[in-house]
Amino acid sequence: MAGPFQGRVAITGIGQSDVGRRLGRDPLELTLDACLAAIADAGLTPADIDGIATYPGAMDNPPGFSGAGVTDVHDALRLKLNWYYGGIESPGQTGSTINGMMAVATGLASHVLCFRTVFEGSAQGAQGRSAVMTGGAADGGSGGGYRAGGFQQWVLPYGAPSAAPWIAMFAQRHFHEFGTTREQMAQIALNARKNAASNPKAIYGTPLTLDDYLSARMISEPFCLFDCDVPCDGATAVIVSRTDLARSLRKPPIIVESAGTAIRGRPSWDQWDDLTTMSVRDAGLSLWERTHLRPSDVEVAELYDGFSFIAMSWLEALGFCGRGESGPFIEGGHRIALDGELPLNTNGGQLSSGRLHGYGFLHEACVQLWGEGAGRQVLSSGGARPELAVAAAGGGPTASCLLLSCAR
């Protein structure tokens, strides 16, 4: 089966700004650092860029969630655009990249600059994470100064403004139905920390033991502190190009083999039909429906870990293990280690390298396929870099994934 882009779309360049816990830098400056780095990495100039895509677009609330929108970058780089997109209602954070790929595949643009910026670390300052949550300090605190609408009106009265308790509900149901344990789930965090030690941009690279994990303070059962991603500042960008143009650029093109974008259940955090999984189930299924390739072909997996359990859900959704089997699959951590059968989150994921919110996984998949991972590079027994990777973003009611290949 031909992929959704039928060989017409490739990733040709990637870029990333400085990444830090609290950089205190202007978020547009971070955005432009990443964008210009990606353009140069592809061997292009700003004059070559004729499309832009971003998630979520320009927005002020919650603080730090968006560092720049389409108009900001368009104007700053003096681009001449044939197509642009920015919006929060999309399949996962890298859904904006998939939109850019569709624009290229349909002839609306030739080279699309896709970017994502966060500055949640600096935005929260010394006030803690609640400062950047809906209903938190930025909205007048929890003393009645904020009137919520939509989904938040049902959860804020119970002190649940963040996704931690919402996703914890799915994890608890998985634990109940399948006997999953915290010791098993811990391997997602322990593996991430081990890999982050070789990532110079990672927020946390100090060793983490199982005892450290189990003794950490509980956030929302069964999630402890180390099951939650790390707010940070940083920007990531990728260039999506027409394949016929990509072959003359600096690097071998990374071909987009397939995209998973489906959501076949209710678009809800708490009314999904199977509370042991979430919309990742449908996104994963649709990825394989659109390609002849199979999960066993994948050599490296970069799977969203806003909370440890989301990465476990992606393992099941993408068919790397069966429904309910992610706990035993990751037990001991050997299968998902850099030298394991499915190296997972090779840069440390969001749990240790920082919450770059989806785009970090796509960036790292490209790093691995191009063999640029240095101390964290996945290599075969013969010393070859991987040829096929999957990058997944999102959880709850929003999710998407990409299957990427790069010939050696």
NUKOLLUM-574785 format. One line per 8 residues: number of its first residue (from 1); their letters; for each residue x, y negated, z of C-alpha. Coordinates in steps of 0.05 Angstrom, whole numbers. Layout:
NUM	A	X,Y,Z  ...
# end
This chain:
1	MAGPFQGR	0,0,0  26,-69,-17  34,-118,40  -12,-179,46  41,-223,13  61,-171,-39  135,-188,-35  123,-262,-50
9	VAITGIGQ	144,-289,19  210,-289,56  241,-321,117  304,-358,95  328,-397,156  320,-403,231  338,-456,281  333,-468,355
17	SDVGRRLG	348,-528,399  381,-526,467  338,-485,515  337,-500,589  296,-498,651  289,-574,655  329,-609,601  295,-676,610
25	RDPLELTL	302,-691,535  251,-722,490  210,-664,461  210,-693,391  286,-695,394  286,-621,412  238,-607,355  281,-643,303
33	DACLAAIA	343,-606,328  309,-540,314  279,-561,248  343,-590,220  382,-528,243  332,-482,207  335,-523,143  411,-522,143
41	DAGLTPAD	411,-447,160  371,-434,96  419,-477,55  364,-528,41  356,-602,54  294,-639,80  279,-659,8  266,-585,-7
49	IDGIATYP	213,-578,47  143,-586,19  102,-554,74  96,-556,150  60,-510,199  58,-513,275  21,-488,336  -16,-519,372
57	GAMDNPPG	-6,-587,339  -1,-652,377  -36,-649,445  -25,-682,513  -58,-632,559  -35,-587,591  30,-625,601  90,-597,563
65	FSGAGVTD	49,-547,522  63,-585,457  125,-624,442  108,-649,372  55,-644,318  56,-643,243  53,-718,235  111,-729,283
73	VHDALRLK	158,-684,243  131,-706,175  147,-778,190  213,-767,226  242,-726,169  209,-768,114  182,-705,82  140,-702,19
81	LNWYYGGI	88,-649,32  43,-608,-13  12,-572,46  9,-576,123  -26,-543,181  -29,-552,257  -82,-524,303  -94,-485,367
89	ESPGQTGS	-146,-436,343  -102,-385,307  -83,-312,315  -27,-319,366  25,-373,370  60,-350,307  -7,-351,270  17,-419,245
97	TINGMMAV	76,-383,211  27,-334,179  -12,-393,153  53,-420,124  65,-352,91  -4,-354,60  10,-424,33  73,-399,0
105	ATGLASHV	41,-336,-26  -16,-375,-59  29,-428,-90  10,-486,-45  83,-496,-23  152,-469,-38  189,-479,28  148,-486,92
113	LCFRTVFE	179,-510,157  145,-475,216  160,-498,287  139,-493,360  163,-537,418  150,-533,492  175,-576,550  136,-545,607
121	GSAQGAQG	198,-541,651  209,-616,651  135,-631,652  124,-593,717  184,-626,749  192,-609,822  117,-598,833  115,-525,812
129	RSAVMTGG	78,-491,756  9,-513,780  28,-583,757  20,-562,684  -42,-520,694  -112,-542,676  -143,-570,739  -75,-581,770
137	AADGGSGG	-39,-645,789  -45,-674,718  -121,-668,721  -130,-697,790  -114,-634,830  -162,-582,857  -202,-629,901  -259,-641,852
145	GYRAGGFQ	-228,-695,808  -231,-652,745  -293,-627,709  -279,-565,668  -315,-541,607  -313,-477,566  -281,-416,597  -247,-457,651
153	QWVLPYGA	-313,-475,683  -321,-403,704  -251,-390,731  -228,-455,763  -278,-451,820  -244,-386,840  -174,-415,838  -155,-380,773
161	PSAAPWIA	-131,-434,726  -76,-394,691  -72,-330,651  -37,-294,709  -101,-270,743  -136,-260,676  -83,-213,648  -73,-181,716
169	MFAQRHFH	-144,-156,710  -125,-117,647  -63,-89,682  -104,-67,742  -152,-30,698  -95,4,661  -64,24,728  -131,52,751
177	EFGTTREQ	-147,92,688  -79,119,670  -39,120,735  9,66,711  56,43,767  93,-21,785  158,18,781  143,34,709
185	MAQIALNA	121,-37,692  184,-64,726  225,-36,668  200,-91,622  228,-144,669  292,-106,685  307,-93,611  294,-166,594
193	RKNAASNP	342,-190,648  396,-142,625  390,-166,553  388,-239,574  458,-232,604  485,-232,532  442,-290,509  478,-357,522
201	KAIYGTPL	412,-395,518  375,-351,568  348,-384,631  364,-326,676  421,-278,664  439,-256,734  429,-182,749  360,-159,772
209	TLDDYLSA	350,-93,809  287,-52,820  292,-70,894  294,-144,876  233,-135,833  192,-96,884  208,-144,941  191,-207,901
217	RMISEPFC	130,-247,921  64,-227,891  32,-276,842  -32,-239,821  -34,-165,835  -1,-125,805  43,-181,779  101,-206,821
225	LFDCDVPC	144,-266,805  188,-227,756  128,-205,715  114,-277,695  149,-316,640  194,-375,656  172,-446,638  227,-482,600
233	DGATAVIV	243,-535,548  261,-516,477  241,-515,404  245,-461,351  236,-466,276  235,-419,217  234,-432,142  185,-392,100
241	SRTDLARS	201,-392,25  180,-363,-41  219,-299,-51  242,-317,-121  274,-381,-93  300,-346,-30  347,-300,-68  392,-359,-87
249	LRKPPIIV	397,-387,-16  450,-377,38  427,-311,68  395,-247,45  320,-260,49  280,-229,105  219,-200,70  151,-203,104
257	ESAGTAIR	125,-132,96  60,-140,133  21,-183,182  -28,-163,236  -82,-215,248  -147,-177,264  -193,-189,323  -252,-141,321
265	GRPSWDQW	-276,-150,392  -305,-210,429  -259,-271,431  -257,-270,507  -208,-264,564  -255,-223,607  -308,-192,562  -265,-148,518
273	DDLTTMSV	-295,-79,504  -235,-42,533  -202,-76,592  -141,-31,588  -121,-69,525  -137,-135,491  -137,-166,421  -66,-138,410
281	RDAGLSLW	-101,-72,396  -134,-100,333  -75,-141,310  -31,-79,315  -79,-35,277  -86,-85,220  -10,-90,213  -5,-17,195
289	ERTHLRPS	-67,-18,151  -30,-66,105  34,-27,93  60,42,76  112,35,132  100,68,200  119,54,273  174,106,269
297	DVEVAELY	209,63,216  218,4,264  288,-5,292  278,-64,339  216,-94,372  207,-165,397  141,-162,435  107,-219,472
305	DGFSFIAM	118,-215,548  82,-275,577  69,-222,630  103,-155,632  38,-118,619  27,-154,552  91,-122,525  65,-54,548
313	SWLEALGF	-1,-68,512  37,-84,448  75,-19,452  9,18,452  -25,-27,401  32,-19,351  32,56,358  100,64,391
321	CGRGESGP	64,106,443  -8,129,453  -64,93,490  -48,93,564  22,120,553  64,56,557  81,69,630  114,137,618
329	FIEGGHRI	144,110,553  184,56,588  197,94,653  271,90,670  282,38,615  323,83,570  278,82,509  274,6,507
337	ALDGELPL	348,-9,521  393,-39,468  420,30,453  352,64,461  304,91,409  265,25,408  307,-35,431  258,-84,462
345	NTNGGQLS	263,-160,471  336,-162,457  345,-235,476  313,-227,544  242,-243,523  203,-298,558  213,-265,626  287,-283,627
353	SGRLHGYG	304,-325,567  246,-373,574  175,-384,551  185,-407,479  115,-382,468  116,-333,411  166,-366,365  224,-341,406
361	FLHEACVQ	207,-269,387  204,-284,313  270,-321,318  303,-262,353  276,-212,303  311,-252,248  375,-257,289  376,-181,294
369	LWGEGAGR	360,-168,221  415,-216,199  464,-184,249  475,-249,287  461,-222,357  534,-220,381  535,-184,449  462,-164,444
377	QVLSSGGA	463,-141,372  428,-75,359  471,-28,317  461,42,292  509,98,310  545,81,245  551,7,264  497,-19,217
385	RPELAVAA	448,-74,235  374,-57,234  333,-63,170  262,-65,199  236,-105,259  169,-123,287  155,-190,322  90,-199,361
393	AGGGPTAS	60,-259,395  0,-270,441  -45,-232,488  -115,-238,515  -161,-260,458  -105,-286,411  -53,-242,379  -13,-231,315
401	CLLLSCAR	47,-192,292  95,-190,234  134,-132,203  200,-157,174  254,-124,132  323,-144,109  365,-98,65  436,-85,87
# end
